[in-house]
């Protein structure tokens, strides 16, 4: 693990200068400033640059440089403060912020116009809550495609403003490089995510950082307009200097260090809880992208060994977050699925779904779903019925007092 945040950040360039400034102006944990600044740099340059690695056998691998970063901490730990400060500074060099709620069509249309835009969620629960709405059944698949940079096409029935009748709207998103920055409290993350958000890779596509604000500064969040203008101008100069389709390389020494670290992470993957393994699996990709952004921040044409080691140190900080999350979130698989089934039924018409739809929505087999439903039925939380064609599950409406009493009795029995 790095001894300080300075071991996990470049020693010059925009990210270094911004971190120096931000740490003097306000009191979020340093890693929040680093994560928010990396995401902001990504939103500024991701459509203009990519990372390319050359291998011994003459083959190459290419990585885009858009990032999805999630800052985790308790309420009041200054997650949003770290984000809004750097986003405000960079507002002239990023597109407007995308929607944080609404129908899938609203997201499709906005991204089609802003394929290099960014989303900022002050609480990630709002994003994960979208996925559970009946009209967002394919939401996780869409977000996964979006991160992967896949072209996206949909034909939608819409209505033109001020006109009657419906019109076919063709939505086309080409090579998206969308940046996502979000804040989350662990308890809300646990309460609003589904099992498929973890195992299906949506959360794994986010680079997470957990921190706790353990010091209190004696000043309010301060501003320095002169320094902020200089940093904004520095970011603007950097954006101008980065020509479209620029390729950042990786030196042989940097690649060697990365391969050693990647192998070590892969060998340690089984040590982490099941829910965390999707994050661990994708962590090496995040580190590569961070290394590329570090190079751009310092106006370097290649990721050298020093920049790679600093990106790896940041990756180790993310691994520490994974370890902490594994201890903080619900670990029992049945309990997690009960929570997810309960939420799905609460958001369904008449609090009812077919068993088949539940299995499809959760991406699990009947063998794995049956004990979950049995557990809920034994607690008088749901009931089964059949209409002759489908087997249905209905969430039982119980008075609040009865619910609390049953849960208390269950806790005593355990």
C-alpha positions in Angstrom: 0.0 0.0 0.0 1.2 3.5 -0.7 2.3 5.5 2.4 0.3 8.6 1.3 -1.9 9.8 -1.6 1.2 11.5 -3.1 2.5 8.0 -3.9 -0.6 7.4 -6.0 -0.7 10.7 -8.0 1.6 12.2 -10.6 4.4 14.5 -9.4 3.6 17.2 -11.9 0.9 18.4 -14.3 -2.8 19.2 -13.9 -3.7 16.4 -11.4 -0.7 17.2 -9.2 -1.4 21.0 -9.2 -5.1 20.5 -8.6 -4.5 18.1 -5.6 -2.2 20.6 -4.1 -4.8 23.3 -4.4 -7.8 21.3 -3.3 -6.2 19.9 -0.1 -5.6 23.5 1.1 -9.1 24.7 0.3 -11.3 22.1 1.9 -11.3 18.9 4.0 -12.5 15.8 2.1 -10.2 12.8 2.4 -7.4 13.2 -0.3 -8.5 10.2 -2.3 -11.9 11.8 -2.9 -10.1 14.7 -4.6 -7.9 12.3 -6.7 -10.9 10.3 -7.8 -13.0 13.3 -8.7 -10.1 15.0 -10.6 -9.4 11.8 -12.6 -13.0 11.5 -13.6 -13.1 15.2 -14.6 -9.9 14.8 -16.7 -11.5 11.8 -18.3 -14.6 13.8 -19.2 -12.3 16.4 -20.7 -10.1 14.2 -22.9 -11.7 10.7 -23.3 -13.0 11.4 -26.8 -9.7 12.6 -27.9 -7.2 10.0 -26.7 -6.6 6.3 -26.0 -3.9 4.0 -24.5 -2.0 1.5 -26.6 0.2 -1.3 -25.3 2.7 -3.1 -27.5 3.6 -6.8 -26.7 6.7 -8.9 -27.3 5.0 -10.8 -30.1 4.1 -7.7 -32.2 0.5 -7.5 -31.1 -1.1 -4.5 -29.5 -4.0 -3.8 -27.1 -6.0 -0.6 -27.0 -7.8 0.9 -24.0 -10.2 3.9 -24.2 -9.7 6.4 -21.3 -13.2 7.1 -20.0 -13.6 6.3 -16.3 -16.4 5.4 -14.0 -15.5 6.3 -10.4 -17.5 5.8 -7.2 -16.6 7.6 -4.0 -17.8 5.8 -0.9 -18.2 7.1 2.7 -20.6 8.0 5.4 -22.9 11.0 5.1 -20.9 14.2 5.8 -17.6 12.8 4.7 -17.4 15.5 1.9 -17.8 13.2 -1.1 -20.0 15.7 -3.0 -17.8 18.6 -2.0 -14.8 17.0 -3.7 -16.7 16.3 -6.8 -18.5 19.6 -7.2 -15.3 21.7 -6.7 -13.4 20.1 -9.6 -16.5 19.9 -11.8 -17.2 23.6 -11.4 -13.6 24.4 -12.2 -13.8 22.3 -15.4 -17.3 23.4 -16.6 -16.0 25.2 -19.7 -14.2 22.1 -20.9 -16.8 19.3 -20.3 -20.3 19.0 -21.7 -23.3 19.7 -19.5 -24.2 17.1 -17.0 -26.4 14.2 -18.1 -29.8 13.4 -16.5 -29.8 11.5 -13.2 -33.4 10.3 -13.4 -36.2 9.6 -15.9 -37.0 7.1 -18.6 -34.4 5.1 -20.6 -35.3 7.2 -23.6 -34.1 10.4 -21.9 -30.7 8.8 -21.3 -30.5 7.4 -24.8 -31.3 10.7 -26.4 -28.9 12.7 -24.2 -26.0 10.4 -24.8 -26.6 10.3 -28.5 -26.0 14.0 -28.5 -23.2 13.9 -25.9 -21.2 10.6 -26.5 -18.3 12.1 -24.5 -20.4 13.6 -21.8 -20.5 12.8 -18.1 -22.9 11.9 -15.4 -22.6 13.0 -11.8 -24.7 11.2 -9.2 -24.6 12.8 -5.8 -26.0 9.5 -4.5 -25.5 6.4 -6.5 -28.7 4.9 -5.0 -30.6 7.0 -7.6 -28.8 5.1 -10.5 -29.3 1.7 -9.0 -32.9 2.6 -8.2 -33.5 3.2 -11.8 -32.5 -0.3 -12.7 -35.3 -1.7 -10.5 -38.1 0.2 -12.2 -40.3 -2.0 -14.5 -39.5 0.3 -17.4 -35.8 -0.1 -16.9 -35.6 -3.8 -17.1 -32.7 -3.7 -19.5 -31.0 -0.8 -17.6 -27.9 -2.7 -16.4 -27.3 -4.1 -19.9 -27.4 -0.6 -21.4 -25.0 0.8 -18.8 -22.6 -2.1 -19.4 -22.7 -1.5 -23.1 -22.1 2.2 -22.5 -19.0 1.6 -20.4 -17.7 -0.9 -22.9 -17.9 1.7 -25.7 -20.3 -0.3 -27.8 -22.3 1.3 -30.5 -26.0 1.5 -29.5 -29.0 1.8 -31.7 -32.7 1.9 -30.8 -35.9 2.8 -32.6 -38.4 4.5 -30.2 -41.9 5.8 -30.5 -41.8 9.4 -29.4 -43.8 12.6 -29.6 -42.5 15.9 -31.1 -43.1 18.9 -28.9 -46.2 20.8 -29.9 -47.4 18.2 -32.3 -50.0 15.4 -32.0 -49.4 11.8 -32.7 -46.4 9.5 -32.4 -43.2 9.6 -34.4 -40.5 7.0 -34.8 -37.3 8.2 -33.2 -34.0 6.6 -34.3 -31.4 6.7 -31.5 -27.8 6.0 -32.5 -24.9 6.3 -30.1 -21.5 5.8 -31.8 -18.4 4.9 -29.8 -19.5 6.4 -26.5 -16.8 7.5 -24.1 -19.0 8.6 -21.2 -17.6 9.4 -17.8 -19.5 8.6 -14.7 -18.7 10.0 -11.2 -20.8 9.1 -8.2 -21.0 9.2 -4.5 -22.5 6.5 -2.3 -22.9 5.6 1.4 -22.2 1.8 1.9 -25.6 1.2 3.7 -27.6 2.8 0.8 -25.4 0.9 -1.7 -26.3 -2.3 0.0 -30.0 -1.4 0.2 -30.5 -0.3 -3.4 -28.4 -2.7 -5.4 -29.5 -6.0 -6.8 -27.4 -9.2 -7.0 -27.0 -8.7 -10.7 -25.6 -5.2 -10.2 -22.6 -7.0 -8.6 -22.4 -10.2 -10.5 -23.5 -8.7 -13.8 -20.5 -6.3 -13.8 -22.2 -2.9 -13.5 -20.5 -2.1 -10.2 -17.3 -3.9 -11.4 -17.0 -1.2 -14.1 -16.6 1.4 -11.4 -13.4 2.2 -9.6 -14.3 2.5 -5.9 -12.6 4.5 -3.2 -13.7 4.4 0.4 -12.5 6.9 3.0 -13.5 8.5 6.3 -13.0 12.1 7.1 -11.1 11.8 10.4 -9.9 15.4 10.7 -11.9 18.7 11.0 -10.4 21.8 9.5 -11.0 25.1 11.3 -12.2 26.9 8.2 -15.2 26.5 5.9 -14.7 25.4 2.3 -12.6 28.2 1.0 -12.3 29.5 -2.6 -9.4 31.1 -4.4 -10.7 32.5 -7.7 -7.2 33.4 -9.0 -5.8 29.9 -8.5 -9.0 28.3 -9.8 -8.7 30.4 -13.0 -5.1 29.2 -13.4 -6.1 25.6 -13.0 -9.0 26.0 -15.4 -6.7 27.6 -17.9 -4.2 24.8 -17.4 -6.9 22.2 -18.1 -7.9 24.1 -21.2 -4.4 24.3 -22.5 -4.1 20.5 -21.9 -7.2 19.8 -23.8 -6.0 22.0 -26.7 -2.6 20.3 -26.7 -4.1 16.8 -26.9 -4.9 16.3 -30.6 -7.8 14.2 -31.6 -7.0 10.4 -31.8 -3.8 10.8 -29.9 -2.3 7.5 -28.7 -0.5 7.2 -25.4 2.0 4.4 -25.3 3.4 2.2 -22.5 7.1 1.7 -22.0 8.5 -1.8 -21.7 9.5 -1.2 -18.1 6.0 0.1 -17.2 4.4 -2.9 -18.9 6.6 -5.3 -17.0 5.6 -3.7 -13.6 1.9 -3.8 -14.7 2.1 -7.5 -15.6 3.6 -8.4 -12.3 0.9 -6.5 -10.4 -1.9 -7.9 -12.6 -0.7 -11.5 -12.0 -0.6 -10.8 -8.2 -4.2 -9.4 -8.2 -5.5 -12.3 -10.2 -3.9 -14.8 -7.8 -5.5 -13.0 -4.8 -8.9 -12.7 -6.4 -10.3 -15.7 -4.5 -9.5 -14.1 -1.1 -12.3 -11.5 -1.6 -16.0 -12.0 -1.0 -18.0 -13.2 -4.0 -19.8 -9.9 -4.4 -16.4 -8.1 -4.6 -14.8 -10.3 -7.2 -16.3 -8.5 -10.2 -14.5 -5.3 -9.0 -11.3 -7.1 -8.5 -11.5 -8.7 -12.0 -11.8 -5.3 -13.7 -9.4 -3.5 -11.5 -6.3 -4.0 -13.8 -8.2 -2.3 -16.6 -9.0 0.6 -14.4 -5.3 0.9 -13.5 -4.3 1.0 -17.2 -6.8 3.8 -17.8 -5.6 5.8 -14.8 -2.0 5.4 -16.0 -3.0 6.7 -19.4 -4.7 9.7 -17.8 -1.7 10.3 -15.6 0.5 10.5 -18.8 -1.9 13.0 -20.4 -2.0 15.1 -17.2 1.8 15.4 -17.3 1.9 15.9 -21.1 3.8 12.7 -21.6 3.6 10.6 -24.7 4.1 7.4 -22.9 3.3 5.8 -19.5 6.7 5.3 -18.0 7.6 3.1 -15.0 7.0 5.8 -12.5 3.6 6.8 -13.7 2.6 3.1 -13.9 3.7 2.5 -10.3 1.7 5.5 -9.1 -1.4 4.1 -11.0 -0.8 0.7 -9.4 -0.6 2.4 -6.0 -4.0 3.9 -6.6 -5.2 0.5 -7.6 -4.0 -0.9 -4.3 -6.0 1.8 -2.5 -9.0 0.5 -4.5 -8.2 -3.0 -3.3 -8.3 -1.8 0.3 -11.7 -0.3 -0.5 -12.9 -3.7 -1.8 -11.7 -5.4 1.4 -13.6 -2.8 3.6 -16.8 -3.1 1.5 -16.6 -6.9 1.8 -16.8 -6.5 5.6 -19.5 -3.7 5.6 -22.1 -5.1 3.1 -24.4 -8.1 3.5 -22.4 -11.3 3.1 -25.1 -14.0 3.2 -26.3 -14.8 -0.3 -29.8 -15.7 0.7 -30.2 -12.5 2.7 -29.0 -10.5 -0.3 -31.4 -12.2 -2.7 -34.3 -11.7 -0.2 -33.6 -8.0 -0.2 -33.5 -7.9 -4.0 -36.7 -9.9 -4.4 -38.5 -7.7 -1.9 -37.5 -4.6 -3.8 -38.5 -6.0 -7.2 -41.9 -7.0 -5.9 -42.4 -3.6 -4.2 -41.8 -1.9 -7.5 -44.0 -4.3 -9.5 -47.7 -3.7 -10.4 -49.8 -5.1 -7.6 -46.5 -6.2 -5.9 -46.7 -9.3 -8.0 -44.3 -11.1 -10.5 -44.2 -14.5 -12.1 -41.5 -16.9 -10.9 -40.2 -16.9 -14.5 -39.8 -13.1 -14.5 -38.0 -13.2 -11.2 -35.5 -15.7 -12.4 -34.9 -13.7 -15.6 -34.5 -10.4 -13.7 -32.1 -11.9 -11.2 -30.3 -14.1 -13.8 -30.5 -17.1 -11.6 -31.9 -20.6 -11.8 -35.0 -22.0 -10.0 -32.6 -24.0 -7.8 -31.1 -20.8 -6.4 -34.4 -18.8 -6.3 -36.5 -21.5 -4.5 -34.8 -21.2 -1.1 -35.2 -17.4 -1.2 -38.9 -17.6 -1.9 -39.3 -20.3 0.7 -37.6 -18.2 3.3 -39.8 -15.2 2.6 -43.0 -17.4 2.6 -42.1 -18.9 5.9 -41.9 -15.4 7.3 -45.4 -14.7 5.9 -43.8 -12.1 3.6 -45.1 -13.5 0.3 -47.6 -15.9 -1.1 -47.8 -18.1 -4.2 -50.7 -18.5 -6.6 -51.3 -19.7 -10.2 -53.6 -18.5 -12.9 -53.4 -21.8 -14.7 -50.6 -20.7 -17.0 -48.0 -19.0 -14.9 -46.9 -19.4 -11.3 -47.0 -16.0 -9.5 -45.5 -14.6 -6.4 -47.1 -11.7 -4.5 -45.6 -9.6 -1.7 -48.0 -9.7 1.3 -49.1 -6.3 2.7 -48.4 -6.5 6.4 -49.1 -3.8 9.0 -45.9 -2.0 10.1 -46.3 -3.3 13.7 -46.6 -6.9 12.5 -43.6 -6.5 10.3 -41.4 -5.1 13.0 -42.6 -7.8 15.5 -41.9 -10.6 13.1 -38.4 -9.3 12.3 -37.7 -8.8 16.0 -38.8 -12.4 16.8 -36.7 -13.7 13.9 -33.7 -11.8 15.3 -34.2 -13.3 18.8 -34.5 -16.8 17.4 -31.2 -16.4 15.6 
